[in-house]
Amino acid sequence: MNLKTSSRATQDRRYLAQLAKELASVPKKYRTEVLDGIRTHISDALERGDVGVAAILDQLGTPSVVAAQAMHGLDEESGRFAHPTSSTRGRKLQVWSFAVALLVVLLGGFFSAQPSLTVPILLSALPPLALTLVPLLTRGPRWLLVSAICATALTAFLVTAGVLSIAMNSFAFPLTLFLIPTQTMAVFYLPMLVLAIIPLFLRRP
């Protein structure tokens, strides 16, 4: 293999490797079909000798562009959004995590109407609700990154809330945002956090 051929092979491999990363969120069978199709296209174009591998890759577009087009095609073919294959389990757990957060908000709305309540359950329930909802609204390759960021933010919020709830004897805005009853933390928020974190460790088939 001469230097020119080696350079072509390197460009080819790098492009396909990046494309594979961009397509990590789609089912393995479809991902393989797309990669094989791109590989065949590059090979056929090189055999015709029309242009070099760099020009072929430029014509195809960046891996992210090709991946976006492939996922759009999958959306139209399947009638649903293409999202991480791990979401067959991971997203179900995230749905349950959001459901728990929503339950806390509903309970908070009910108990906040009680004149004897001194802890702002509803106010402190809104950040977890948002942090469990965002991953569900995220599609495509960014799903895992967004999920990790939200899980980290949720962890930081609950740690801060736990420390302040134990340390403070009085409530004052804006610290009320972090004040969560111990029972709510143990019964609702810790299971919610576990359900939000587990999808980050699920492996794609």
PyMOL commands that set and color helices and strands:
alter all, ss='L'
color gray80, all
select helices_A, chain A and resi 3-22+28-48+53-60+63-78+87-112+121-137+140-167+175-178+182-201
alter helices_A, ss='H'
color red, helices_A
deselect
rebuild
show_as cartoon
